[in-house]
Amino acid sequence: MNRMQRLAAAGLAAVSLATLAPPARAAEPYQINAILSLTGNLAFVGADQQQALKALEGWVNRTGGIDGRPLSFVISDDATDPKTAVQIAQGLIAKNVPVIVGPSSPQACAAVAPLLAQSGPVLYCVANAGHPVTGGYEFLTLFGFDVQFAVTLRYFRERGLHHIAYITATDAGGQDAEQAILAAAALPENKDMQIVAREHFSARDLSAAAQMERIKAANPDVLIAWATGTPAGTMLRSAKDAGIDLPTVTSPGNLNAAFFKQYAGFLPTSLYFATVPYYANDAQLNPATKTAIANQTSALAAIGVKADSLAIGAWDPAVLVVDALRKLGPDASATKLRDYLINLRGWVGVNGTYDFHANPQRGLGEGNVIMIRFSGAGNVAVSKFGGEPLPGK
């Protein structure tokens, strides 16, 4: 065989080997487990949160994944049942997962939190009611009720509205809300504020007529009707039936199109929310927050969804986890993730600038909260961050 023939044979062999060689193996997805309420009475909450996670998954994968690995959120449905959430969490803990996003409800988060013990995993709850242990493995989305009601009462106090009535659900979230209302009313700056009616309501009740009649008789300036979803709708319907049309505050969990559509006939003339920077006037936002909001808006638009308070509440927790994994590496332990989060300051998300030193386990405080008023034409910012009323609002 001459030299040319030997070269040709070698070339054919190389082509054959290349043809037979197995294709390069794609990087294994990095899985982040989530527990959400996709069925049950909070299914509307879990559905929005699921959309946020799926939108984020696409955005992360378009921007490099986690150490080159595609991100995949693995979502389990707890059916709005704390016992089911505990069973799911126990299975994940047995697998030694470093982090769980969720659950959706404060009751489920409270049920799962004791399982975290001394080694995790990190539980980033996407419900904001609760009292996580400082330095522990449980983190809660958004700001606490104490912060929300401090801002709410400041807004109405500075508008000259001093007589408050409240009705809260009897569940864990409602109990936390009542404690926070009372704590805010006891602040020295609120010495002229007076709570004139205190009522309670079971989420299973079909009417709050008797409670609303007592509230009406107390002649308040402002009504706080605190619940999420159907119970909140029942409260507002009962208020309307009683002829109450006061400035009314309800949970930001109701700040979504589905709630407004379902209960349009019962909404008061002035419905207020203590909520997140997404709803602020553009002039009030710093450039970094604007960029974070634009990224979220773009990611949600890619799956045909608009942001609302429920999706927003799930977005930053998941981005914080992803950002930590990108910095620490995909093999980061629960302890490393916990330590990263509790020491984080100056991180900017759609909810503004986080400081986990000043606001342990949440990162957000009064400076991240704004008051808005809902109207048929859309949501209008009526305060500065922290609750000071805007001129004429």
GILINVEN-V294854 format. One record per residue. RES is the residue in three letters. PHI is phi in radians with two decimals (* if undefined). OMEGA is omega as a letter, one per 40 degrees, with the letter a starting at -180 (999 if undefined). D_CENTER is the distance of its C-alpha to the mean C-alpha in Angstrom with 1 decimal. Layout:
[[RES,PHI,OMEGA,D_CENTER] [RES,PHI,OMEGA,D_CENTER]]
//
This chain:
[[MET,*,a,74.4] [ASN,-1.39,a,74.4] [ARG,-1.09,a,71.7] [MET,-1.12,i,70.2] [GLN,-1.17,i,70.0] [ARG,-1.12,i,68.3] [LEU,-1.13,i,65.6] [ALA,-1.12,i,65.0] [ALA,-1.14,i,64.7] [ALA,-1.13,i,62.2] [GLY,-1.11,i,60.1] [LEU,-1.10,i,60.2] [ALA,-1.11,a,59.1] [ALA,-1.11,i,56.2] [VAL,-1.09,i,55.1] [SER,-1.08,a,55.4] [LEU,-1.13,i,53.4] [ALA,-1.10,a,50.7] [THR,-1.17,a,50.7] [LEU,-1.43,a,50.5] [ALA,-1.10,a,47.9] [PRO,-1.18,i,44.5] [PRO,-1.12,i,41.7] [ALA,-1.07,a,39.3] [ARG,-1.37,i,36.5] [ALA,-1.17,i,33.0] [ALA,-1.08,i,30.6] [GLU,-1.17,i,28.7] [PRO,-1.06,i,25.0] [TYR,-1.61,a,22.7] [GLN,-1.70,i,20.5] [ILE,-1.99,a,17.1] [ASN,-1.48,i,16.5] [ALA,-2.33,i,13.4] [ILE,-2.05,a,13.4] [LEU,-2.27,i,11.8] [SER,-1.60,a,13.2] [LEU,-1.64,i,15.2] [THR,-2.34,a,17.9] [GLY,1.53,a,18.5] [ASN,-1.26,i,17.3] [LEU,-1.88,a,13.5] [ALA,-1.05,i,14.6] [PHE,-1.16,i,13.3] [VAL,-1.24,a,9.6] [GLY,-1.06,a,10.5] [ALA,-1.11,i,12.5] [ASP,-1.14,i,10.0] [GLN,-1.14,i,7.9] [GLN,-1.09,i,11.5] [GLN,-1.08,i,12.5] [ALA,-1.09,a,10.1] [LEU,-1.17,i,11.4] [LYS,-1.19,i,14.9] [ALA,-1.13,i,14.8] [LEU,-1.14,i,14.0] [GLU,-0.96,i,16.7] [GLY,-1.11,a,19.1] [TRP,-1.14,i,18.5] [VAL,-1.08,a,18.9] [ASN,-1.24,i,22.0] [ARG,-1.35,a,23.4] [THR,-2.02,i,23.2] [GLY,1.90,i,24.9] [GLY,1.15,i,22.7] [ILE,-2.04,a,22.7] [ASP,0.96,i,26.2] [GLY,1.43,i,27.5] [ARG,-1.70,i,26.0] [PRO,-1.17,i,23.9] [LEU,-1.55,i,20.3] [SER,-2.39,i,19.6] [PHE,-1.46,i,16.5] [VAL,-1.81,a,18.1] [ILE,-1.85,i,16.1] [SER,-1.93,a,17.4] [ASP,-1.67,i,17.0] [ASP,-1.64,i,17.1] [ALA,0.98,a,18.1] [THR,1.00,a,15.9] [ASP,-2.21,a,18.5] [PRO,-0.97,i,18.0] [LYS,-1.13,i,21.4] [THR,-1.16,i,20.7] [ALA,-1.04,i,17.6] [VAL,-1.11,i,20.0] [GLN,-1.08,i,22.6] [ILE,-1.12,a,20.5] [ALA,-1.08,i,19.3] [GLN,-1.05,i,23.0] [GLY,-1.12,i,24.1] [LEU,-1.23,i,21.8] [ILE,-1.11,i,22.9] [ALA,-1.09,i,26.5] [LYS,-1.50,i,26.0] [ASN,1.11,i,25.0] [VAL,-1.21,a,21.8] [PRO,-1.43,a,20.4] [VAL,-2.67,i,16.6] [ILE,-2.26,i,14.4] [VAL,-1.66,a,10.8] [GLY,1.92,e,9.4] [PRO,-1.26,a,10.5] [SER,-1.51,a,8.5] [SER,-1.94,i,10.3] [PRO,-1.10,i,11.2] [GLN,-1.12,i,14.8] [ALA,-1.19,i,14.4] [CYS,-1.07,i,12.8] [ALA,-1.13,i,15.6] [ALA,-1.28,a,18.1] [VAL,-1.42,a,17.4] [ALA,-0.90,a,17.2] [PRO,-1.10,i,21.0] [LEU,-1.33,a,21.7] [LEU,-1.30,i,20.6] [ALA,0.88,a,23.9] [GLN,-1.74,a,25.2] [SER,-2.30,i,24.5] [GLY,1.60,e,20.9] [PRO,-1.29,i,19.3] [VAL,-1.13,i,16.2] [LEU,-1.99,i,13.5] [TYR,-1.78,a,10.0] [CYS,-1.20,i,8.2] [VAL,-1.80,i,4.7] [ALA,-1.98,a,5.8] [ASN,-1.75,i,6.6] [ALA,-1.48,i,10.2] [GLY,2.48,a,12.8] [HIS,-2.38,a,15.3] [PRO,-1.18,i,15.2] [VAL,-1.33,i,18.6] [THR,-1.04,a,19.2] [GLY,1.49,a,20.3] [GLY,-1.52,a,19.2] [TYR,-1.64,i,17.5] [GLU,-1.68,i,14.3] [PHE,-2.15,a,11.3] [LEU,-2.09,i,8.2] [THR,-1.23,i,5.0] [LEU,1.04,a,5.8] [PHE,-1.93,a,9.2] [GLY,-1.29,i,11.2] [PHE,-1.08,i,12.9] [ASP,-1.03,i,16.0] [VAL,-1.19,a,14.9] [GLN,-1.01,a,13.7] [PHE,-1.38,i,17.0] [ALA,-1.09,i,19.1] [VAL,-1.19,a,18.2] [THR,-1.05,a,18.7] [LEU,-1.18,i,22.0] [ARG,-1.08,a,23.1] [TYR,-1.03,a,22.7] [PHE,-1.27,i,24.7] [ARG,-1.05,a,27.2] [GLU,-1.29,i,28.1] [ARG,-1.59,i,28.6] [GLY,1.46,i,31.1] [LEU,-1.82,a,29.3] [HIS,-2.01,a,29.8] [HIS,-1.83,a,29.9] [ILE,-1.97,i,26.7] [ALA,-2.05,i,26.4] [TYR,-2.38,i,23.4] [ILE,-2.37,a,22.8] [THR,-2.15,i,20.0] [ALA,-1.16,a,19.5] [THR,-1.54,i,21.2] [ASP,-1.40,a,18.5] [ALA,-1.05,i,16.7] [GLY,-1.12,i,13.9] [GLY,-1.17,i,16.8] [GLN,-1.14,i,18.9] [ASP,-1.09,a,16.5] [ALA,-1.10,i,16.2] [GLU,-1.07,i,20.0] [GLN,-1.04,a,20.5] [ALA,-1.24,i,18.4] [ILE,-1.06,a,20.3] [LEU,-1.13,i,23.6] [ALA,-1.14,i,22.8] [ALA,-1.16,i,22.0] [ALA,-1.13,a,25.2] [ALA,-1.48,i,27.2] [LEU,-1.11,a,26.5] [PRO,-0.94,a,29.9] [GLU,-1.18,a,28.9] [ASN,-1.83,a,28.1] [LYS,-1.09,i,31.6] [ASP,-1.59,i,32.5] [MET,-1.45,a,29.5] [GLN,-2.31,i,30.5] [ILE,-1.55,a,28.6] [VAL,-1.74,i,31.1] [ALA,-2.67,i,29.5] [ARG,-2.27,a,27.3] [GLU,-2.25,a,26.6] [HIS,-2.34,a,24.7] [PHE,-2.69,i,23.9] [SER,-1.42,i,23.5] [ALA,-1.06,a,21.0] [ARG,-1.56,a,24.1] [ASP,-1.17,a,26.2] [LEU,-1.66,i,27.4] [SER,-2.70,i,28.2] [ALA,-2.17,a,27.6] [ALA,-1.07,a,30.9] [ALA,-1.11,i,32.6] [GLN,-1.10,a,29.7] [MET,-1.20,i,29.6] [GLU,-1.13,i,33.4] [ARG,-1.19,i,33.2] [ILE,-1.10,i,30.5] [LYS,-1.05,a,32.8] [ALA,-1.16,a,35.7] [ALA,-1.38,i,34.0] [ASN,0.98,i,33.9] [PRO,-1.36,i,30.6] [ASP,-1.57,a,29.5] [VAL,-2.42,i,25.7] [LEU,-2.00,i,24.0] [ILE,-1.84,i,20.6] [ALA,-2.00,a,19.7] [TRP,-1.89,i,16.7] [ALA,-2.93,a,15.3] [THR,-2.17,i,13.1] [GLY,1.36,a,15.0] [THR,-0.96,i,18.7] [PRO,-1.02,i,19.3] [ALA,-1.14,i,18.1] [GLY,-1.07,i,20.4] [THR,-1.10,i,23.2] [MET,-1.04,a,22.9] [LEU,-1.16,i,23.2] [ARG,-1.11,i,26.0] [SER,-1.15,i,27.8] [ALA,-1.11,i,27.5] [LYS,-1.11,i,29.0] [ASP,-1.08,i,31.7] [ALA,-1.45,a,32.6] [GLY,1.39,i,33.0] [ILE,-1.63,i,30.2] [ASP,-2.40,a,28.9] [LEU,-1.87,i,27.4] [PRO,-0.93,a,24.6] [THR,-2.18,i,21.8] [VAL,-1.94,i,18.3] [THR,-2.39,a,15.7] [SER,-1.15,i,12.0] [PRO,-1.06,i,9.6] [GLY,-1.09,i,8.6] [ASN,-1.64,a,12.1] [LEU,-1.46,i,11.7] [ASN,-2.65,a,12.6] [ALA,-1.06,a,16.2] [ALA,-1.08,i,16.8] [PHE,-1.14,a,16.4] [PHE,-1.09,i,18.7] [LYS,-1.21,a,21.1] [GLN,-1.18,a,21.5] [TYR,-1.99,a,22.1] [ALA,-0.96,a,23.7] [GLY,-1.27,a,26.9] [PHE,-2.00,a,25.5] [LEU,-1.25,i,23.3] [PRO,-1.21,i,24.9] [THR,-1.05,a,26.4] [SER,-2.17,a,23.9] [LEU,-1.99,a,20.3] [TYR,-2.02,i,18.0] [PHE,-2.40,i,14.4] [ALA,-1.63,a,13.4] [THR,-2.52,a,10.6] [VAL,-1.72,a,9.9] [PRO,-1.03,i,12.8] [TYR,-0.89,a,12.5] [TYR,-1.65,a,14.4] [ALA,-1.33,i,16.9] [ASN,-1.13,a,20.5] [ASP,-0.97,a,21.3] [ALA,-1.16,a,23.8] [GLN,-1.52,a,21.2] [LEU,-1.68,i,19.4] [ASN,-1.42,a,20.8] [PRO,-1.02,a,21.9] [ALA,-1.16,i,19.6] [THR,-1.18,i,16.4] [LYS,-1.03,i,18.2] [THR,-1.12,i,18.9] [ALA,-1.08,i,15.3] [ILE,-1.14,i,14.3] [ALA,-1.10,i,17.5] [ASN,-1.10,i,16.8] [GLN,-1.13,a,13.5] [THR,-1.03,i,15.5] [SER,-1.14,a,18.4] [ALA,-1.14,i,16.7] [LEU,-1.20,i,15.2] [ALA,-1.07,i,18.6] [ALA,-1.11,i,20.3] [ILE,-1.95,i,19.1] [GLY,1.34,a,19.7] [VAL,-2.22,i,16.2] [LYS,-1.78,a,15.0] [ALA,-1.18,i,11.6] [ASP,-2.49,a,9.9] [SER,-1.11,a,7.0] [LEU,-1.26,i,5.5] [ALA,-1.11,i,6.6] [ILE,-1.09,a,5.6] [GLY,-1.14,i,1.9] [ALA,-1.61,a,4.3] [TRP,-1.18,a,7.0] [ASP,-1.06,i,7.7] [PRO,-0.95,a,7.7] [ALA,-1.19,i,9.9] [VAL,-1.15,i,11.9] [LEU,-1.04,i,12.5] [VAL,-1.12,i,13.9] [VAL,-1.09,a,15.9] [ASP,-1.08,i,17.2] [ALA,-1.10,a,18.3] [LEU,-1.17,i,20.1] [ARG,-1.16,a,21.8] [LYS,-1.43,a,23.1] [LEU,-1.57,a,24.0] [GLY,1.72,a,25.1] [PRO,-1.16,i,24.2] [ASP,-1.60,a,26.2] [ALA,-1.04,i,24.1] [SER,-1.42,i,24.0] [ALA,-1.03,a,21.2] [THR,-1.13,i,23.0] [LYS,-1.13,i,23.1] [LEU,-1.13,i,19.4] [ARG,-1.03,a,18.8] [ASP,-1.12,i,21.4] [TYR,-1.06,a,20.1] [LEU,-1.20,a,16.7] [ILE,-1.21,i,18.3] [ASN,-1.81,a,20.8] [LEU,-1.44,i,18.6] [ARG,-2.44,i,19.3] [GLY,1.48,i,19.3] [TRP,-1.28,a,16.8] [VAL,-2.03,i,15.4] [GLY,-2.23,a,12.4] [VAL,-1.19,i,11.0] [ASN,-1.69,i,9.8] [GLY,1.71,a,13.4] [THR,-1.53,a,15.4] [TYR,-1.68,i,14.3] [ASP,-2.52,a,16.8] [PHE,-1.36,i,16.4] [HIS,-1.33,a,19.9] [ALA,-1.27,a,19.3] [ASN,-2.28,a,16.0] [PRO,-0.98,i,16.3] [GLN,1.22,i,13.6] [ARG,-2.24,i,10.8] [GLY,1.52,a,12.7] [LEU,-2.09,i,11.9] [GLY,-2.36,a,14.3] [GLU,-1.03,a,16.0] [GLY,-1.20,i,17.0] [ASN,-1.83,a,13.5] [VAL,-1.93,i,13.3] [ILE,-2.30,i,15.3] [MET,-1.63,i,16.8] [ILE,-2.25,i,17.2] [ARG,-2.07,i,19.5] [PHE,-1.50,i,19.3] [SER,-2.47,a,22.6] [GLY,-1.01,a,24.0] [ALA,-1.49,a,24.4] [GLY,2.28,a,20.8] [ASN,-1.61,a,18.5] [VAL,-2.09,i,20.4] [ALA,-1.19,a,19.4] [VAL,-2.10,i,21.7] [SER,-2.45,i,21.1] [LYS,-1.39,i,21.0] [PHE,-1.08,a,18.3] [GLY,1.79,i,18.9] [GLY,1.90,i,20.1] [GLU,-1.09,a,23.7] [PRO,-1.06,i,24.6] [LEU,-1.27,a,25.7] [PRO,-0.95,i,29.3] [GLY,1.33,a,30.0] [LYS,-1.91,999,26.5]]
//
